[in-house]
Amino acid sequence: MTPRPQDEALTALEAGKVGLPPQLRDFFYFLLQNTKEGYFADPKYGGNHGMQAWVHIGFPGAHGSYAEWVNNYNADYPLSPVSISGERA
């Protein structure tokens, strides 16, 4: 399936336009929540292979401290992400 039909299917699910039985009516929200959890998960737990999601959004991961960057809006963080195990992207 190409990206366009996938986007259309997810949009229809989110809008409640897909006739799902009652036990599946919250499917989209579970799918979205699980996707977010996988996106932000540490690779130690089996998702976010190579911290690529973190690299994509500029998330620093488990650095000991990055408080000095919290208020630097729209500034690129200069260090690559670090996982809980110490692995670097």
OpenMM code with the backbone's topology and positions (N, CA, C; nanometers):
from openmm import Vec3, app, unit

residues = "MET THR PRO ARG PRO GLN ASP GLU ALA LEU THR ALA LEU GLU ALA GLY LYS VAL GLY LEU PRO PRO GLN LEU ARG ASP PHE PHE TYR PHE LEU LEU GLN ASN THR LYS GLU GLY TYR PHE ALA ASP PRO LYS TYR GLY GLY ASN HIS GLY MET GLN ALA TRP VAL HIS ILE GLY PHE PRO GLY ALA HIS GLY SER TYR ALA GLU TRP VAL ASN ASN TYR ASN ALA ASP TYR PRO LEU SER PRO VAL SER ILE SER GLY GLU ARG ALA".split()
positions = [
    Vec3(0.0849, -0.1176, 0.0000),
    Vec3(0.0000, 0.0000, 0.0000),
    Vec3(0.0894, 0.1238, 0.0000),
    Vec3(0.0549, 0.2204, -0.0817),
    Vec3(0.1326, 0.3441, -0.0885),
    Vec3(0.0935, 0.4375, 0.0271),
    Vec3(0.1743, 0.5384, 0.0524),
    Vec3(0.1460, 0.6269, 0.1661),
    Vec3(0.0098, 0.6973, 0.1602),
    Vec3(-0.0348, 0.7373, 0.0429),
    Vec3(-0.1614, 0.8116, 0.0344),
    Vec3(-0.2812, 0.7310, 0.0866),
    Vec3(-0.3032, 0.6057, 0.0408),
    Vec3(-0.4149, 0.5290, 0.0963),
    Vec3(-0.3983, 0.5003, 0.2460),
    Vec3(-0.2746, 0.4856, 0.2905),
    Vec3(-0.2503, 0.4652, 0.4336),
    Vec3(-0.2949, 0.5876, 0.5123),
    Vec3(-0.2563, 0.7063, 0.4638),
    Vec3(-0.2978, 0.8301, 0.5303),
    Vec3(-0.4492, 0.8442, 0.5301),
    Vec3(-0.5121, 0.8114, 0.4175),
    Vec3(-0.6582, 0.8211, 0.4082),
    Vec3(-0.7259, 0.7254, 0.5059),
    Vec3(-0.6719, 0.6052, 0.5185),
    Vec3(-0.7297, 0.5070, 0.6109),
    Vec3(-0.7160, 0.5542, 0.7557),
    Vec3(-0.5993, 0.6070, 0.7921),
    Vec3(-0.5797, 0.6560, 0.9288),
    Vec3(-0.6658, 0.7787, 0.9574),
    Vec3(-0.6801, 0.8658, 0.8590),
    Vec3(-0.7655, 0.9835, 0.8763),
    Vec3(-0.9104, 0.9417, 0.8981),
    Vec3(-0.9563, 0.8430, 0.8216),
    Vec3(-1.0929, 0.7926, 0.8381),
    Vec3(-1.1116, 0.7274, 0.9748),
    Vec3(-1.0121, 0.6528, 1.0195),
    Vec3(-1.0198, 0.5923, 1.1531),
    Vec3(-1.0288, 0.6998, 1.2606),
    Vec3(-0.9443, 0.8012, 1.2495),
    Vec3(-0.9426, 0.9077, 1.3501),
    Vec3(-1.0757, 0.9820, 1.3545),
    Vec3(-1.1357, 1.0017, 1.2379),
    Vec3(-1.2616, 1.0755, 1.2301),
    Vec3(-1.3827, 0.9899, 1.2664),
    Vec3(-1.3598, 0.8611, 1.2912),
    Vec3(-1.4708, 0.7720, 1.3251),
    Vec3(-1.5567, 0.7359, 1.2061),
    Vec3(-1.5018, 0.7463, 1.0857),
    Vec3(-1.5772, 0.7185, 0.9631),
    Vec3(-1.5702, 0.5728, 0.9196),
    Vec3(-1.4987, 0.4911, 0.9933),
    Vec3(-1.4868, 0.3489, 0.9613),
    Vec3(-1.5837, 0.2748, 1.0524),
    Vec3(-1.6729, 0.1965, 0.9926),
    Vec3(-1.7730, 0.1246, 1.0708),
    Vec3(-1.7135, 0.0057, 1.1442),
    Vec3(-1.6555, 0.0319, 1.2586),
    Vec3(-1.5971, -0.0749, 1.3398),
    Vec3(-1.6975, -0.1185, 1.4462),
    Vec3(-1.6937, -0.2460, 1.4828),
    Vec3(-1.7804, -0.2909, 1.5920),
    Vec3(-1.7395, -0.2226, 1.7226),
    Vec3(-1.8309, -0.2163, 1.8185),
    Vec3(-1.8041, -0.1442, 1.9441),
    Vec3(-1.6732, -0.1826, 2.0127),
    Vec3(-1.6372, -0.3094, 2.0104),
    Vec3(-1.5154, -0.3508, 2.0804),
    Vec3(-1.3880, -0.2983, 2.0121),
    Vec3(-1.4013, -0.2458, 1.8895),
    Vec3(-1.2851, -0.1925, 1.8178),
    Vec3(-1.2924, -0.0415, 1.7961),
    Vec3(-1.3920, 0.0263, 1.8518),
    Vec3(-1.4126, 0.1681, 1.8218),
    Vec3(-1.2959, 0.2565, 1.8640),
    Vec3(-1.2206, 0.2155, 1.9628),
    Vec3(-1.1060, 0.2951, 2.0090),
    Vec3(-0.9749, 0.2508, 1.9462),
    Vec3(-0.9806, 0.1716, 1.8412),
    Vec3(-0.8605, 0.1172, 1.7778),
    Vec3(-0.7611, 0.2270, 1.7396),
    Vec3(-0.8089, 0.3335, 1.6734),
    Vec3(-0.7183, 0.4386, 1.6280),
    Vec3(-0.6396, 0.4979, 1.7441),
    Vec3(-0.7066, 0.5231, 1.8557),
    Vec3(-0.6404, 0.5873, 1.9694),
    Vec3(-0.5365, 0.4955, 2.0343),
    Vec3(-0.5647, 0.3651, 2.0377),
    Vec3(-0.4643, 0.2702, 2.0862),
    Vec3(-0.3459, 0.2641, 1.9902),
    Vec3(-0.3755, 0.2635, 1.8606),
    Vec3(-0.2698, 0.2615, 1.7596),
    Vec3(-0.1822, 0.3858, 1.7717),
    Vec3(-0.2446, 0.5018, 1.7847),
    Vec3(-0.1697, 0.6266, 1.7972),
    Vec3(-0.0850, 0.6269, 1.9240),
    Vec3(-0.1421, 0.5859, 2.0355),
    Vec3(-0.0682, 0.5834, 2.1623),
    Vec3(0.0504, 0.4870, 2.1552),
    Vec3(0.0287, 0.3688, 2.0998),
    Vec3(0.1378, 0.2717, 2.0876),
    Vec3(0.2470, 0.3223, 1.9940),
    Vec3(0.2087, 0.3935, 1.8900),
    Vec3(0.3070, 0.4507, 1.7976),
    Vec3(0.3920, 0.5551, 1.8681),
    Vec3(0.3274, 0.6413, 1.9459),
    Vec3(0.4023, 0.7425, 2.0220),
    Vec3(0.4969, 0.6771, 2.1213),
    Vec3(0.4505, 0.5754, 2.1898),
    Vec3(0.5356, 0.5066, 2.2873),
    Vec3(0.6560, 0.4434, 2.2197),
    Vec3(0.6357, 0.3826, 2.1046),
    Vec3(0.7472, 0.3229, 2.0313),
    Vec3(0.8441, 0.4272, 1.9792),
    Vec3(0.7927, 0.5402, 1.9376),
    Vec3(0.8741, 0.6482, 1.8827),
    Vec3(0.9676, 0.7056, 1.9879),
    Vec3(0.9179, 0.7189, 2.1088),
    Vec3(0.9988, 0.7774, 2.2155),
    Vec3(1.0689, 0.6739, 2.3029),
    Vec3(1.0455, 0.5468, 2.2786),
    Vec3(1.1037, 0.4418, 2.3617),
    Vec3(1.2546, 0.4336, 2.3438),
    Vec3(1.3209, 0.3961, 2.4497),
    Vec3(1.4644, 0.3704, 2.4416),
    Vec3(1.4848, 0.2408, 2.3640),
    Vec3(1.5849, 0.2351, 2.2754),
    Vec3(1.6095, 0.1136, 2.1982),
    Vec3(1.6313, -0.0109, 2.2847),
    Vec3(1.6696, 0.0097, 2.4084),
    Vec3(1.6894, -0.1017, 2.5011),
    Vec3(1.5646, -0.1895, 2.5087),
    Vec3(1.4481, -0.1299, 2.4847),
    Vec3(1.3219, -0.2023, 2.4978),
    Vec3(1.2708, -0.2585, 2.3654),
    Vec3(1.3511, -0.2506, 2.2599),
    Vec3(1.3175, -0.3180, 2.1351),
    Vec3(1.2591, -0.2316, 2.0249),
    Vec3(1.2337, -0.1060, 2.0510),
    Vec3(1.1825, -0.0170, 1.9470),
    Vec3(1.2833, 0.0908, 1.9148),
    Vec3(1.2454, 0.1834, 1.8280),
    Vec3(1.3289, 0.2986, 1.7963),
    Vec3(1.4705, 0.2551, 1.7567),
    Vec3(1.4784, 0.1638, 1.6617),
    Vec3(1.6054, 0.1051, 1.6180),
    Vec3(1.7085, 0.2132, 1.5836),
    Vec3(1.8224, 0.2036, 1.6466),
    Vec3(1.9307, 0.2981, 1.6217),
    Vec3(1.8995, 0.4402, 1.6630),
    Vec3(1.7956, 0.4577, 1.7439),
    Vec3(1.7532, 0.5896, 1.7915),
    Vec3(1.7167, 0.6827, 1.6767),
    Vec3(1.6751, 0.6244, 1.5636),
    Vec3(1.6453, 0.7054, 1.4463),
    Vec3(1.5300, 0.8024, 1.4684),
    Vec3(1.4295, 0.7633, 1.5469),
    Vec3(1.3200, 0.8565, 1.5767),
    Vec3(1.3739, 0.9756, 1.6550),
    Vec3(1.4606, 0.9503, 1.7495),
    Vec3(1.5198, 1.0576, 1.8293),
    Vec3(1.6053, 1.1491, 1.7428),
    Vec3(1.6842, 1.0893, 1.6535),
    Vec3(1.7670, 1.1691, 1.5631),
    Vec3(1.6765, 1.2590, 1.4786),
    Vec3(1.5678, 1.2024, 1.4286),
    Vec3(1.4761, 1.2758, 1.3401),
    Vec3(1.4171, 1.3995, 1.4081),
    Vec3(1.3817, 1.3891, 1.5350),
    Vec3(1.3173, 1.5017, 1.6042),
    Vec3(1.4139, 1.5812, 1.6918),
    Vec3(1.5410, 1.5381, 1.7001),
    Vec3(1.6392, 1.6099, 1.7808),
    Vec3(1.6276, 1.5843, 1.9295),
    Vec3(1.5697, 1.4701, 1.9668),
    Vec3(1.5557, 1.4355, 2.1089),
    Vec3(1.6895, 1.3848, 2.1615),
    Vec3(1.7371, 1.4357, 2.2749),
    Vec3(1.8706, 1.3993, 2.3227),
    Vec3(1.8819, 1.2630, 2.3891),
    Vec3(1.7690, 1.2020, 2.4239),
    Vec3(1.7763, 1.0722, 2.4900),
    Vec3(1.8136, 1.0856, 2.6357),
    Vec3(1.9010, 0.9980, 2.6813),
    Vec3(1.9312, 0.9869, 2.8238),
    Vec3(2.0603, 1.0578, 2.8643),
    Vec3(2.0866, 1.1742, 2.8073),
    Vec3(2.2033, 1.2522, 2.8503),
    Vec3(2.1884, 1.2853, 2.9977),
    Vec3(2.2985, 1.2915, 3.0676),
    Vec3(2.2949, 1.3221, 3.2100),
    Vec3(2.2314, 1.4563, 3.2395),
    Vec3(2.2581, 1.5544, 3.1552),
    Vec3(2.1989, 1.6870, 3.1752),
    Vec3(2.1970, 1.7612, 3.0422),
    Vec3(2.0875, 1.8193, 3.0132),
    Vec3(2.0769, 1.9074, 2.8972),
    Vec3(1.9863, 2.0263, 2.9315),
    Vec3(1.9812, 2.0569, 3.0611),
    Vec3(1.8956, 2.1651, 3.1101),
    Vec3(1.9288, 2.2994, 3.0455),
    Vec3(2.0555, 2.3209, 3.0122),
    Vec3(2.0934, 2.4490, 2.9515),
    Vec3(2.0344, 2.4673, 2.8120),
    Vec3(1.9800, 2.3604, 2.7541),
    Vec3(1.9209, 2.3675, 2.6199),
    Vec3(1.7687, 2.3790, 2.6220),
    Vec3(1.7075, 2.3658, 2.7378),
    Vec3(1.5619, 2.3625, 2.7463),
    Vec3(1.4973, 2.4882, 2.6867),
    Vec3(1.5556, 2.6032, 2.7090),
    Vec3(1.4981, 2.7281, 2.6598),
    Vec3(1.5546, 2.7736, 2.5261),
    Vec3(1.6333, 2.6929, 2.4603),
    Vec3(1.6894, 2.7265, 2.3289),
    Vec3(1.5932, 2.6808, 2.2198),
    Vec3(1.4857, 2.7531, 2.2034),
    Vec3(1.3833, 2.7157, 2.1068),
    Vec3(1.4369, 2.7254, 1.9641),
    Vec3(1.4011, 2.6279, 1.8836),
    Vec3(1.4383, 2.6211, 1.7419),
    Vec3(1.5889, 2.6151, 1.7197),
    Vec3(1.6631, 2.5761, 1.8206),
    Vec3(1.8080, 2.5578, 1.8057),
    Vec3(1.8367, 2.4086, 1.8011),
    Vec3(1.9235, 2.3690, 1.7111),
    Vec3(1.9616, 2.2282, 1.7015),
    Vec3(2.0469, 2.1891, 1.8215),
    Vec3(2.0132, 2.0750, 1.8811),
    Vec3(2.0940, 2.0216, 1.9902),
    Vec3(2.2202, 1.9627, 1.9290),
    Vec3(2.3392, 1.9999, 1.9757),
    Vec3(2.4632, 1.9628, 1.9073),
    Vec3(2.5102, 1.8187, 1.9274),
    Vec3(2.4543, 1.7482, 2.0257),
    Vec3(2.5006, 1.6121, 2.0531),
    Vec3(2.4002, 1.5093, 2.0038),
    Vec3(2.4503, 1.3926, 1.9658),
    Vec3(2.3605, 1.2860, 1.9214),
    Vec3(2.2923, 1.2226, 2.0417),
    Vec3(2.1777, 1.1574, 2.0199),
    Vec3(2.1072, 1.0920, 2.1295),
    Vec3(2.1895, 0.9814, 2.1947),
    Vec3(2.1591, 0.9574, 2.3207),
    Vec3(2.2237, 0.8518, 2.3976),
    Vec3(2.1134, 0.7660, 2.4594),
    Vec3(2.1273, 0.6346, 2.4471),
    Vec3(2.0276, 0.5456, 2.5086),
    Vec3(2.0613, 0.5225, 2.6554),
    Vec3(1.9704, 0.4601, 2.7265),
    Vec3(1.9925, 0.4293, 2.8675),
    Vec3(2.1178, 0.3444, 2.8864),
    Vec3(2.1450, 0.2563, 2.7892),
    Vec3(2.2611, 0.1683, 2.7989),
    Vec3(2.3922, 0.2379, 2.7640),
    Vec3(2.3849, 0.3658, 2.7223),
    Vec3(2.5062, 0.4407, 2.6869),
    Vec3(2.5373, 0.4391, 2.5398),
    Vec3(2.4614, 0.3685, 2.4596),
    Vec3(2.4820, 0.3631, 2.3149),
    Vec3(2.4500, 0.4999, 2.2555),
    Vec3(2.5311, 0.5423, 2.1594),
    Vec3(2.5083, 0.6699, 2.0905),
    Vec3(2.4573, 0.6445, 1.9498),
    Vec3(2.3734, 0.7376, 1.9043),
    Vec3(2.3195, 0.7259, 1.7665),
    Vec3(2.4244, 0.7652, 1.6661),
] * unit.nanometer
topology = app.Topology()
chain = topology.addChain("A")
for resn in residues:
    res = topology.addResidue(resn, chain)
    for name in ("N", "CA", "C"):
        topology.addAtom(name, app.Element.getBySymbol(name[0]), res)
